[in-house]
Amino acid sequence: MKAIIVEDEFLAREELKFFIKNYSKIEIIDEFEDGIDVLKFIQNNEIDIIFMDINIPSLDGVLLAKSISKFSKKPYIVFITAYKEHAAEAFEIEAFDYILKPYSESRIVAMLKKLEAANNDKENTVPKSNLSNKINLWKNEKIIVVSMNDIYYCTAEERITHVFTKNDEYSVSLGIAEFYETLPKDTFFKCHRSYIVNVNKIREIIPWFNNTYNLKLQDIDFQIPVSRSNIKEFKQLMNI
């Protein structure tokens, strides 16, 4: 299992890493002190576990966990904090565990064993698929298997949705709202009634009329509008 640590105190990170290394097979792939940096990382990297404090800069741990809970693939979240008053809220967003500082060695070891057992149960019950990031689209009367990571944006034309990659255009016989429900919400955002955008392909966010935005994408000369009704959610997603 791959994990990250979100903790702004160096000694606290080092202590936790010591226990994880000595009592589990969990791999710590990165460490963060800032909540916004974590969101950016998770949008582009798949992880299994987040060990997280609550009192961290930019975006506190509870708000960060709420944002992560909207992702299609949710990592286990373990809060390790001195703030007991957030425990109820943490479990409302389905935190895996809530450990109070200062903690004992036995408490951490028990949590690590529980994590590994839960992950083993998940692997035994969920069939593995190499197609989880693929989607079937139409082009020239043929079905083409396209990686979702290659999709830049989608547009609506009545009951047809047109899907654009860097160099190609495809289609699917679904309305854009219905098609949006098939896409991972940590990658795609329905920014307008006629547009879906891959947030990882956004290069520039340009302020526009009536407090809206236009989005410039990487590699292609096309701008996507963000409607007024979607501005608030878009700002939250992009941490504006």
TORTOR-595851 format. One line per 5 residues: number of its first residue (from 1); their letters; for each residue x, y, z of C-alpha. Coordinates in nm, 4 decimals. Each point is the difference from the previous one (the first is absolute). Example, Ala and Ser with C-alpha at 12.3 -4.5 7.8 and 13.67 -1.06 7.14 Angstrom:
2
1) AS) 1.2300/-0.4500/0.7800  0.1370/0.3440/-0.0660 $
END
This chain:
240
1) MKAII) 0.0000/0.0000/0.0000  0.1172/0.3511/-0.0806  -0.0493/0.2822/0.2486  0.0760/0.3657/0.0628  0.0454/0.1877/0.3271 $
6) VEDEF) -0.1566/0.3436/0.0479  0.1592/0.1571/0.3069  0.1720/0.3363/0.0449  0.2218/-0.1098/0.2916  0.3229/-0.1736/-0.1024 $
11) LAREE) 0.0410/-0.2092/0.3168  -0.3597/-0.1224/-0.0203  0.0585/-0.1139/-0.3589  0.3215/-0.1790/0.0925  -0.1609/-0.1830/0.2923 $
16) LKFFI) -0.2919/-0.1176/-0.2122  0.2321/-0.1146/-0.2806  0.2003/-0.2032/0.2511  -0.3060/-0.1964/0.1107  -0.1308/-0.0477/-0.3545 $
21) KNYSK) 0.3375/-0.1281/-0.1219  0.0461/-0.2403/0.2913  -0.3530/-0.1333/0.0406  -0.1525/-0.0105/-0.3482  0.0645/-0.0430/-0.3718 $
26) IEIID) -0.1469/0.3416/-0.0785  0.2186/0.2149/-0.2269  0.0194/0.3729/0.0740  0.0359/0.1627/-0.3413  -0.0136/0.3666/0.1028 $
31) EFEDG) -0.0426/0.2454/0.2884  -0.1884/0.3304/0.0129  -0.0401/0.2933/0.2365  -0.2669/0.1865/-0.1989  -0.3574/-0.1098/-0.0800 $
36) IDVLK) -0.0172/0.1626/-0.3445  0.3132/-0.1853/-0.1108  -0.1661/-0.3275/0.1008  -0.3052/0.0643/-0.2191  0.2189/0.0760/-0.3004 $
41) FIQNN) 0.2025/-0.3165/0.0590  -0.3022/-0.2295/0.0358  -0.1560/0.1276/-0.3223  0.2984/-0.1422/-0.1884  0.1083/-0.2948/0.2152 $
46) EIDII) -0.1787/-0.3069/0.1292  0.0573/-0.0796/0.3679  -0.1564/-0.2383/0.2498  0.0410/0.1766/0.3352  0.0333/0.3521/0.1401 $
51) FMDIN) 0.1367/0.0467/0.3520  -0.1069/0.3522/0.0879  0.0051/0.2610/0.2743  -0.2881/0.2479/0.0233  0.1872/0.3214/0.0779 $
56) IPSLD) 0.1890/0.0495/-0.3275  0.0583/0.3129/-0.2133  -0.2240/0.1217/-0.2867  -0.2757/-0.2591/0.0367  -0.0698/-0.1756/0.3283 $
61) GVLLA) -0.0139/-0.3783/0.0147  -0.3783/-0.0302/0.0315  -0.0682/0.2206/-0.3040  0.2713/-0.1823/-0.1910  -0.1594/-0.3361/0.0841 $
66) KSISK) -0.3411/0.1278/-0.1143  0.1493/0.0960/-0.3363  0.1708/-0.3375/-0.0346  -0.3227/-0.1841/0.0885  -0.1498/0.1245/-0.3299 $
71) FSKKP) 0.2654/-0.1794/-0.2054  -0.0958/-0.3134/-0.1898  0.2858/-0.1971/0.1589  0.0099/0.0869/0.3679  0.3118/-0.0789/0.2041 $
76) YIVFI) -0.0236/-0.1060/0.3630  0.0320/0.3066/0.2234  0.1575/-0.0321/0.3446  -0.0063/0.3138/0.2136  0.2844/0.0340/0.2518 $
81) TAYKE) -0.0626/0.3171/0.1957  -0.0128/0.1694/0.3388  -0.3545/0.1286/-0.0662  -0.2573/-0.2431/0.1370  -0.2948/0.2321/-0.0779 $
86) HAAEA) 0.0107/-0.0867/-0.3719  -0.0448/-0.3755/0.0457  -0.3751/-0.0110/-0.0719  0.0402/0.2088/-0.3150  0.2876/-0.2196/-0.1153 $
91) FEIEA) -0.2058/-0.3171/0.0197  -0.2902/0.1695/-0.1809  0.2304/0.0202/-0.3018  0.0972/-0.3649/0.0564  0.3499/0.0436/0.1377 $
96) FDYIL) 0.1621/-0.3388/0.0538  0.1349/0.0902/0.3439  0.0472/0.2956/0.2346  0.3050/-0.0108/0.2269  0.0681/0.2579/0.2690 $
101) KPYSE) 0.3473/0.1336/0.0740  0.1964/-0.0967/0.1964  -0.0604/-0.3557/-0.1125  0.1469/-0.3280/0.1192  0.1958/-0.2458/-0.2095 $
106) SRIVA) -0.2708/-0.2635/0.0484  -0.2692/0.2387/-0.1295  0.1918/0.0672/-0.3212  0.0838/-0.3670/-0.0525  -0.3658/-0.0995/0.0431 $
111) MLKKL) -0.1041/0.2600/-0.2576  0.2618/-0.1206/-0.2504  -0.1126/-0.3612/0.0362  -0.3613/0.1054/-0.0482  0.0947/0.1927/-0.3149 $
116) EAANN) 0.1792/-0.2960/-0.1545  -0.2892/-0.2329/0.0849  -0.2504/0.2384/-0.1584  0.2118/0.0277/-0.3129  0.0303/-0.3788/-0.0280 $
121) DKENT) -0.3786/-0.0324/0.0268  -0.0435/0.2601/-0.2745  0.2432/-0.1781/-0.2339  -0.1766/-0.3319/0.0557  -0.3482/0.1354/-0.0699 $
126) VPKSN) 0.0565/0.2531/-0.2787  0.1005/-0.1493/-0.3366  0.3005/0.1655/-0.1526  -0.0428/0.1629/-0.3385  0.2426/0.1521/-0.2428 $
131) LSNKI) -0.2890/0.1867/-0.1629  -0.0981/0.2169/0.2971  0.1544/0.3038/-0.1681  -0.1304/-0.0781/-0.3484  -0.3194/0.1000/-0.1756 $
136) NLWKN) -0.1635/-0.1176/-0.3237  -0.0692/0.2777/-0.2517  -0.1094/0.0104/-0.3640  0.1932/0.1252/-0.3021  -0.0663/-0.0790/-0.3674 $
141) EKIIV) -0.2530/-0.2705/0.0958  0.2603/-0.1780/0.2135  0.0276/-0.0372/0.3774  0.3286/0.1466/0.1212  0.1346/-0.0705/0.3502 $
146) VSMND) 0.1272/0.3328/0.1358  0.1916/0.0724/0.3200  -0.1858/0.2506/0.2162  0.3304/0.1755/0.0646  0.0141/0.0887/-0.3705 $
151) IYYCT) -0.3358/0.1805/0.0010  0.0262/0.3805/0.0040  -0.3648/0.1077/-0.0138  -0.3494/-0.0996/-0.1106  -0.2808/0.1956/-0.1666 $
156) AEERI) -0.3735/-0.0592/-0.0331  -0.2094/-0.0346/-0.3151  -0.3529/-0.1035/0.1017  0.0234/-0.3716/0.0948  0.3589/-0.0329/-0.1252 $
161) THVFT) 0.3137/0.0891/0.1946  0.3142/0.0806/-0.1972  0.3249/-0.0947/0.1726  0.3293/0.1674/-0.0897  0.3556/-0.1185/0.0567 $
166) KNDEY) 0.3118/0.1868/-0.1123  -0.0302/-0.1149/-0.3621  -0.3339/-0.1786/-0.0389  -0.3741/0.0395/0.0392  -0.2320/-0.2817/0.1102 $
171) SVSLG) -0.3660/-0.0260/0.0908  -0.2299/-0.1894/0.2328  -0.3788/-0.0383/-0.0201  -0.0727/0.1555/0.3382  -0.1053/0.3468/0.1063 $
176) IAEFY) 0.2811/0.1920/0.1628  -0.1499/-0.0167/0.3516  -0.0427/-0.3769/-0.0282  0.3507/-0.0433/-0.1414  0.1439/0.2112/0.2818 $
181) ETLPK) -0.1316/-0.2513/0.2541  0.2267/-0.2667/-0.1531  0.3168/0.2083/0.0522  0.2203/0.0237/0.3125  -0.0833/0.3233/0.1824 $
186) DTFFK) 0.3566/0.0530/0.1203  0.1055/0.0440/-0.3638  -0.3003/0.1412/-0.1860  -0.2221/0.2990/0.0779  -0.3233/0.1048/-0.1708 $
191) CHRSY) 0.0781/0.3693/-0.0180  -0.2919/0.0973/-0.2256  -0.3232/-0.1616/-0.1145  0.1725/-0.0771/-0.3317  0.3579/-0.0701/0.1117 $
196) IVNVN) 0.2019/-0.2438/0.2089  0.3690/0.0698/0.0596  0.2887/-0.2176/0.1161  0.1361/0.2151/0.2837  0.3480/-0.1472/-0.0449 $
201) KIREI) 0.0137/0.1528/-0.3491  -0.0730/0.3575/0.1117  0.2914/0.2339/-0.0743  -0.1524/0.3436/0.0712  -0.3087/0.1288/0.1823 $
206) IPWFN) -0.1058/0.3300/-0.1573  -0.2468/0.2347/0.1789  -0.2909/0.0793/-0.2316  -0.3285/0.1946/-0.0055  -0.2427/-0.0123/0.2959 $
211) NTYNL) 0.2574/-0.1596/0.2323  0.0363/-0.3097/-0.2168  0.3119/-0.1635/-0.1440  0.1323/-0.1326/-0.3265  0.2408/-0.2930/0.0156 $
216) KLQDI) 0.3003/-0.0394/-0.2282  0.1119/-0.3594/-0.0367  0.3421/-0.1510/-0.0519  0.1159/-0.0790/-0.3544  -0.3177/0.1126/-0.1805 $
221) DFQIP) -0.1305/0.3404/-0.1084  -0.3461/-0.0101/0.1541  -0.1670/0.1694/0.2956  -0.2665/-0.1523/0.2257  -0.2558/0.2235/0.1779 $
226) VSRSN) -0.0895/-0.0361/0.3671  -0.3613/0.1044/0.0552  -0.1068/0.2204/0.2925  -0.1988/-0.2841/0.1546  0.3173/-0.2114/0.0219 $
231) IKEFK) 0.2435/0.2688/0.1146  -0.0211/-0.0740/0.3732  0.0611/-0.3732/-0.0416  0.2775/0.0666/-0.2514  0.1787/0.2347/0.2400 $
236) QLMNI) -0.0182/-0.2611/0.2748  0.1331/-0.2675/-0.2331  0.2895/0.2152/-0.1195  0.0641/0.1666/0.3380  -0.0499/0.3506/-0.1353 $
END
